[in-house]
Each structure stands twice: as structure tokens, then as C-alpha cells.
Amino acid sequence: MIDPAPEGESLQDLVSRISDVLRFVFDQHRDDMVVLVGDDEVNRALLSQLQDKAPPPAPRTLAPDAYAINATDIVSGRTRIRRINETLHVVP
């Protein structure tokens, strides 16, 4: 378990919060296209949940870049990650 930053939340807390958001979004928009925007830690937690995995044990096990695009299809309860950590849109 990773210790949270002072006055911050742990990765476990973040993943728990993200799980609640994902359940809400999937329940309300089952047949819709949905765009979720978050920073690198939120994206890491989202990807962790979409892969049905527990939180990564190390801070950089899954390390999406800031501003990265991750695209996932969820059809009939099956998850398919189509793009991960895509940054072609970012101007160097």
C-alpha cells in the first residue's frame, strides 16, 4: 500500500472513489458514448478498474502521461481497451 501525501488520499481511496463513479456512469449511460477526463493518477485508477485489477502495488506500475488519451469500449459487459497512453495530440 502506498502512503498518501500529507492531507491527501491513498491510491486505495482514489480507486474506491473511481469505482463509485464508474458504476454511476455505466448505470446512467449504458448505451452512450462517455468521455471521462482526469489527471494521470485518476487515469491510472480508471485503467486499473477497467482491467478488473486491484490497485497497482507500486506508484508507477501503470503510469499514464499527463494529457494522455485512453479509449475503452464496454459492450455487453465486456471491456476492451483500444488505446492506452496516446499522446499524439500533445505538441512537444
C-alpha positions as CSV (number, residue, x, y, z in Angstrom):
1,M,0.0,0.0,0.0
2,I,1.3,3.4,-0.9
3,D,1.1,6.1,1.8
4,P,-1.0,9.1,0.9
5,A,0.5,12.5,0.6
6,P,0.0,14.6,3.7
7,E,-3.7,15.7,3.8
8,G,-4.2,13.6,0.6
9,E,-5.9,10.3,-0.2
10,S,-4.2,6.9,-0.7
11,L,-4.3,5.1,-4.1
12,Q,-6.8,2.7,-2.5
13,D,-9.1,5.6,-1.6
14,L,-8.8,7.0,-5.1
15,V,-9.6,3.6,-6.7
16,S,-12.6,3.3,-4.4
17,R,-13.9,6.7,-5.4
18,I,-13.3,6.0,-9.1
19,S,-15.2,2.7,-8.8
20,D,-18.2,4.6,-7.5
21,V,-18.0,7.0,-10.4
22,L,-17.7,4.2,-13.0
23,R,-20.7,2.3,-11.6
24,F,-22.8,5.5,-11.7
25,V,-21.7,6.3,-15.3
26,F,-22.3,2.8,-16.5
27,D,-25.7,2.7,-14.9
28,Q,-26.8,6.0,-16.3
29,H,-25.2,5.8,-19.8
30,R,-25.2,2.1,-20.6
31,D,-25.6,2.7,-24.4
32,D,-24.0,6.1,-24.7
33,M,-20.5,7.3,-25.6
34,V,-19.0,8.8,-22.5
35,V,-15.8,10.9,-22.1
36,L,-14.1,10.9,-18.7
37,V,-11.3,13.4,-18.1
38,G,-8.8,13.2,-15.3
39,D,-5.2,13.7,-14.4
40,D,-2.5,10.9,-14.6
41,E,-3.4,9.4,-11.2
42,V,-7.1,9.4,-11.9
43,N,-6.5,7.8,-15.3
44,R,-4.3,5.2,-13.7
45,A,-7.1,4.4,-11.2
46,L,-9.6,4.3,-14.0
47,L,-7.5,1.9,-16.1
48,S,-6.9,-0.3,-13.1
49,Q,-10.6,-0.6,-12.5
50,L,-11.4,-1.2,-16.2
51,Q,-8.9,-4.0,-16.2
52,D,-10.7,-5.5,-13.2
53,K,-7.4,-5.4,-11.2
54,A,-6.6,-4.4,-7.8
55,P,-4.7,-1.1,-7.4
56,P,-1.1,-1.4,-8.7
57,P,1.3,-2.2,-5.9
58,A,3.9,0.4,-7.0
59,P,3.3,4.1,-7.9
60,R,4.5,3.6,-11.5
61,T,3.3,0.1,-12.3
62,L,0.8,1.8,-14.7
63,A,2.0,5.3,-15.4
64,P,-0.1,7.2,-18.0
65,D,1.3,10.5,-19.1
66,A,-0.5,13.7,-18.3
67,Y,-2.9,14.6,-21.1
68,A,-2.9,11.1,-22.5
69,I,-5.9,9.6,-24.2
70,N,-7.2,6.2,-23.2
71,A,-10.1,4.7,-25.1
72,T,-12.1,1.8,-23.9
73,D,-15.2,0.0,-25.3
74,I,-17.6,-1.7,-22.9
75,V,-20.1,-3.8,-24.8
76,S,-22.3,-6.4,-23.2
77,G,-20.3,-6.2,-20.0
78,R,-17.0,-6.9,-21.8
79,T,-14.2,-4.4,-21.6
80,R,-11.8,-3.8,-24.5
81,I,-9.0,-1.2,-24.1
82,R,-8.5,0.3,-27.5
83,R,-5.9,3.0,-26.8
84,I,-3.7,3.5,-23.9
85,N,-1.4,6.4,-23.1
86,E,-1.8,8.0,-26.5
87,T,-0.2,11.4,-26.7
88,L,0.0,12.2,-30.4
89,H,-2.3,15.2,-29.8
90,V,0.3,16.9,-27.5
91,V,2.6,19.4,-29.1
92,P,6.1,19.0,-27.8
